[in-house]
């Protein structure tokens, strides 16, 4: 049985959030055995929630049939250990189809990813998000990023119509926009950081009322990810600065070499540490040899080993 709305909201607010990659085999097909093994390993580090088929999980590359298998696998592995939130997106009708499938498979909630391609007025985006929320009974979170750029007024209207909206994920990094949402909604929602390599913004986001964030690094270096999260929670500036200087900022340089490396780099890290995962799907490109060598050296310097 899925967590109710308030239970999920409380659970996700309580710690670091995992956004696992999706495992593919040599033929670029979903590798369910590898995926389940990955989730079991990640759960041993006690994330507050697991977001299956999210951005890091290459949701954009999945069809509905394999999406069904991914969410079912995540629910089976995580049942009783961590809540599962499933990514949904594309057009309104497709997003509803994904959301309803996630609900059928037992997910505790959905994360509404930015709609596909076209720019839209905020009222149009509000109607899109509202329709998706109202299509299911499980909890929902909305991801402000890319073409989805909702302000406080429109998020407040969604929340008024959709009791199951429990969270707001910020992937834009616009302080004015984030504060316009938090100051209007207050404790009605939980707030999580969702910028690429969210650790870079974690301390500033915390000061604006963002209780937690999604960590892609958790995929291959969970010890470092947890150490950084604890440093943010305890305001340990020395530890934060050390990890930023020695690990996260050099990682950022690799990530910024090409568009899409925010995902490709995470998969490369998993492969370097014998954690599998396979190659990324098009239109992404895997890390080049130079960047892979740089990432391997960075992991070795940080003491992250297979």
C-alpha positions as CSV (number, residue, x, y, z in Angstrom):
1,X,0.0,0.0,0.0
2,X,1.3,3.5,-0.9
3,X,2.1,6.1,1.7
4,X,-0.5,8.7,2.1
5,X,0.2,12.3,1.0
6,X,1.5,13.6,4.4
7,X,3.5,10.5,5.1
8,X,5.3,10.8,1.8
9,X,5.9,14.5,2.3
10,X,7.4,13.9,5.8
11,X,9.5,11.0,4.6
12,X,11.0,12.9,1.6
13,X,11.8,15.9,3.9
14,X,13.8,13.8,6.3
15,X,17.0,13.1,4.4
16,X,19.0,12.9,1.1
17,X,17.1,11.8,-2.0
18,X,18.3,9.2,-4.5
19,X,17.8,9.6,-8.2
20,X,19.2,6.3,-9.6
21,X,20.3,5.7,-13.1
22,X,18.4,3.2,-15.2
23,X,20.5,0.1,-16.1
24,X,20.7,-0.9,-19.7
25,X,22.5,-3.9,-21.2
26,X,24.8,-4.1,-24.2
27,X,21.8,-3.9,-26.6
28,X,20.5,-0.8,-24.7
29,X,17.6,-2.8,-23.3
30,X,16.4,-2.4,-19.7
31,X,18.6,-4.6,-17.4
32,X,16.2,-5.4,-14.6
33,X,18.6,-7.6,-12.6
34,X,21.3,-4.9,-12.6
35,X,18.8,-2.3,-11.7
36,X,17.5,-4.2,-8.7
37,X,21.0,-4.9,-7.6
38,X,21.8,-1.2,-7.8
39,X,18.7,-0.2,-5.8
40,X,19.5,-2.8,-3.0
41,X,23.1,-1.3,-2.8
42,X,21.8,2.3,-2.7
43,X,19.2,1.4,0.0
44,X,22.0,0.3,2.3
45,X,22.9,4.0,2.6
46,X,19.4,4.8,3.8
47,X,18.2,7.6,1.4
48,X,15.0,9.3,2.4
49,X,13.3,8.4,-0.9
50,X,14.1,6.9,-4.3
51,X,13.0,8.6,-7.5
52,X,12.7,6.0,-10.2
53,X,12.8,6.9,-13.9
54,X,13.6,10.5,-13.2
55,X,16.0,12.8,-15.2
56,X,19.1,10.9,-14.1
57,X,17.2,7.7,-14.9
58,X,16.8,8.8,-18.5
59,X,13.0,9.0,-18.4
60,X,13.1,10.8,-21.8
61,X,14.3,7.6,-23.4
62,X,11.8,5.2,-22.0
63,X,8.6,3.7,-23.5
64,X,5.6,2.9,-21.4
65,X,6.2,-0.9,-21.4
66,X,9.7,-0.6,-20.0
67,X,8.7,2.2,-17.7
68,X,6.1,-0.2,-16.2
69,X,8.9,-2.7,-15.5
70,X,11.2,-0.1,-14.0
71,X,8.6,1.2,-11.5
72,X,7.4,-2.3,-10.6
73,X,11.0,-3.3,-10.0
74,X,11.7,-0.2,-7.8
75,X,8.6,-0.8,-5.8
76,X,9.4,-4.5,-5.2
77,X,12.9,-3.7,-4.1
78,X,12.1,-0.7,-1.9
79,X,8.9,-1.8,-0.3
80,X,9.1,-1.1,3.4
81,X,12.6,0.4,3.1
82,X,12.1,3.7,1.2
83,X,9.3,5.5,-0.6
84,X,9.3,5.3,-4.4
85,X,8.4,8.4,-6.5
86,X,8.1,7.9,-10.3
87,X,9.0,10.4,-12.9
88,X,6.2,11.4,-15.4
89,X,6.2,13.8,-18.3
90,X,5.7,14.7,-22.0
91,X,2.3,15.9,-23.2
92,X,-0.6,16.1,-20.7
93,X,-2.2,12.9,-22.0
94,X,1.1,10.9,-22.1
95,X,2.1,12.2,-18.6
96,X,-1.3,11.0,-17.3
97,X,-0.7,7.6,-18.8
98,X,2.7,7.4,-17.1
99,X,1.2,8.7,-13.8
100,X,-1.6,6.2,-13.8
101,X,0.8,3.3,-14.6
102,X,3.0,4.4,-11.7
103,X,0.0,4.3,-9.4
104,X,-1.0,0.9,-10.7
105,X,2.5,-0.4,-10.0
106,X,2.4,0.8,-6.4
107,X,4.5,4.0,-6.5
108,X,4.1,6.3,-3.5
109,X,4.1,9.4,-5.6
110,X,4.9,11.0,-9.0
111,X,7.4,13.7,-9.9
112,X,6.0,15.8,-12.8
113,X,8.9,16.6,-15.1
114,X,8.8,19.5,-17.5
115,X,6.5,19.1,-20.4
116,X,7.8,18.4,-23.9
117,X,9.5,21.1,-26.0
118,X,7.0,23.9,-26.5
119,X,7.1,27.1,-24.5
120,X,3.8,27.8,-22.8
121,X,2.1,30.5,-20.7
122,X,2.0,29.9,-17.0
123,X,-1.7,29.4,-17.1
124,X,-1.3,26.6,-19.7
125,X,1.4,25.0,-17.6
126,X,-0.8,25.3,-14.5
127,X,-3.6,23.4,-16.3
128,X,-1.2,20.8,-17.5
129,X,0.2,20.1,-14.0
130,X,-3.3,20.2,-12.5
131,X,-4.6,17.7,-14.9
132,X,-1.8,15.3,-14.1
133,X,-2.2,15.7,-10.3
134,X,-5.9,15.1,-10.6
135,X,-5.5,11.9,-12.7
136,X,-4.1,10.0,-9.7
137,X,-4.8,9.6,-6.0
138,X,-1.1,9.2,-5.0
139,X,1.0,12.2,-4.0
140,X,2.6,14.5,-6.6
141,X,5.6,16.9,-6.8
142,X,6.2,19.4,-9.6
143,X,9.7,20.0,-11.0
144,X,10.3,23.7,-12.0
145,X,12.9,23.5,-14.7
146,X,13.3,24.3,-18.4
147,X,9.9,25.1,-20.0
148,X,8.1,24.6,-16.7
149,X,8.7,27.9,-14.8
150,X,5.8,28.3,-12.4
151,X,5.6,31.2,-10.0
152,X,4.1,31.3,-6.5
153,X,0.7,32.4,-7.7
154,X,0.3,29.5,-10.1
155,X,1.7,26.9,-7.8
156,X,-0.7,28.2,-5.1
157,X,-3.6,27.7,-7.5
158,X,-2.5,24.1,-8.3
159,X,-2.2,23.3,-4.6
160,X,-5.7,24.7,-4.0
161,X,-7.2,22.4,-6.6
162,X,-4.9,19.4,-5.9
163,X,-4.7,18.2,-2.3
164,X,-2.2,15.5,-3.5
165,X,0.4,18.1,-4.5
166,X,2.9,17.8,-1.7
167,X,6.2,19.1,-3.1
168,X,8.1,21.6,-5.3
169,X,11.4,20.8,-6.8
170,X,13.6,23.7,-8.0
171,X,15.8,23.1,-11.0
172,X,16.1,26.7,-12.1
173,X,18.0,28.4,-9.2
174,X,16.1,31.7,-9.5
175,X,16.0,32.9,-5.9
176,X,13.1,35.3,-6.6
177,X,11.0,32.6,-8.2
178,X,11.7,30.0,-5.5
179,X,10.9,32.5,-2.7
180,X,7.7,33.5,-4.5
181,X,6.6,29.9,-4.2
182,X,7.8,29.2,-0.6
183,X,6.5,32.5,0.8
184,X,3.0,31.8,-0.6
185,X,2.8,28.1,0.2
186,X,4.9,27.8,3.4
187,X,4.5,24.4,5.0
188,X,1.8,23.4,2.6
189,X,4.6,21.9,0.4
190,X,8.0,20.4,1.0
191,X,10.9,21.9,-1.1
192,X,13.8,20.1,-2.6
193,X,16.7,21.2,-4.7
194,X,17.0,19.8,-8.2
195,X,19.7,21.8,-9.9
196,X,22.2,19.6,-11.8
197,X,24.9,18.6,-9.2
198,X,22.6,20.0,-6.5
199,X,25.3,20.0,-3.9
200,X,26.8,23.2,-5.4
201,X,23.6,25.1,-4.4
202,X,22.6,23.1,-1.3
203,X,23.8,25.6,1.3
204,X,22.2,28.6,-0.4
205,X,19.0,26.6,-1.0
206,X,18.8,25.6,2.6
207,X,18.9,29.2,3.6
208,X,15.8,29.8,1.5
209,X,13.8,27.0,3.1
210,X,14.7,24.0,0.9
211,X,14.9,21.1,3.2
212,X,16.7,18.5,1.0
213,X,17.9,17.9,-2.5
214,X,18.4,15.2,-5.1
215,X,21.9,13.8,-5.4
216,X,23.1,12.2,-8.6
217,X,26.5,11.6,-7.1
218,X,24.8,9.3,-4.7
219,X,24.7,6.8,-7.6
220,X,28.4,6.1,-7.5
221,X,29.8,7.8,-4.4
222,X,27.1,7.5,-1.7
223,X,29.6,7.9,1.1
224,X,30.7,11.3,-0.2
225,X,27.1,12.3,-1.0
226,X,26.0,11.5,2.6
227,X,29.0,13.2,4.1
228,X,28.2,16.4,2.2
229,X,24.5,16.2,3.1
230,X,25.3,15.9,6.8
231,X,27.7,18.8,6.6
232,X,25.0,21.0,5.1
233,X,22.5,19.9,7.8
234,X,25.0,20.7,10.6
235,X,26.3,23.9,8.8
236,X,29.8,22.4,8.9
237,X,31.4,25.0,6.6
238,X,34.9,23.5,6.8
239,X,33.7,20.1,5.6
240,X,31.5,21.7,2.9
241,X,34.4,23.8,1.6
242,X,36.8,20.9,1.6
243,X,34.4,18.7,-0.4
244,X,33.5,21.4,-2.8
245,X,37.1,22.2,-3.5
246,X,38.4,18.7,-3.7
247,X,35.5,16.9,-5.3
248,X,32.4,18.7,-6.4
249,X,33.9,21.7,-8.3
250,X,36.3,19.5,-10.3
251,X,33.3,17.3,-11.0
252,X,31.5,20.3,-12.3
253,X,34.2,21.0,-14.8
254,X,33.8,17.6,-16.3
255,X,30.1,17.9,-16.3
256,X,30.2,21.2,-18.2
257,X,32.4,19.9,-21.0
258,X,29.3,18.9,-23.1
259,X,25.5,19.2,-22.8
260,X,24.0,16.1,-21.3
261,X,27.1,15.2,-19.3
262,X,25.1,15.7,-16.1
263,X,23.7,12.2,-16.8
264,X,26.6,10.7,-18.8
265,X,29.1,11.5,-16.1
266,X,27.0,9.7,-13.5
267,X,26.8,6.6,-15.7
268,X,30.5,6.7,-16.3
269,X,31.2,6.9,-12.6
270,X,29.1,3.8,-12.1
271,X,31.0,1.9,-14.8
272,X,34.4,3.0,-13.4
273,X,33.5,1.6,-10.0
274,X,32.2,-1.7,-11.4
275,X,28.6,-0.7,-10.7
276,X,27.4,-1.3,-14.3
277,X,24.6,0.7,-15.7
278,X,25.5,0.5,-19.4
279,X,25.7,3.3,-21.8
280,X,23.4,6.3,-22.1
281,X,20.7,6.3,-24.7
282,X,20.5,8.8,-27.5
283,X,20.4,11.7,-27.9
284,X,23.0,11.7,-25.0
285,X,26.6,10.9,-25.6
286,X,28.8,8.9,-23.2
287,X,31.7,10.6,-21.6
288,X,34.7,10.9,-23.9
289,X,38.1,9.2,-23.1
290,X,39.7,12.4,-21.8
291,X,36.8,13.1,-19.5
292,X,36.6,9.5,-18.4
293,X,40.3,9.6,-17.4
294,X,39.7,12.9,-15.5
295,X,36.8,11.3,-13.7
296,X,38.8,8.2,-12.8
297,X,41.6,10.4,-11.4
298,X,39.1,12.5,-9.4
299,X,37.5,9.4,-7.9
300,X,40.9,7.9,-7.0
301,X,42.0,11.1,-5.3
302,X,38.8,11.2,-3.3
303,X,39.4,7.6,-2.2
304,X,36.3,6.3,-4.0
305,X,37.1,2.7,-5.1
306,X,35.2,-0.3,-6.5
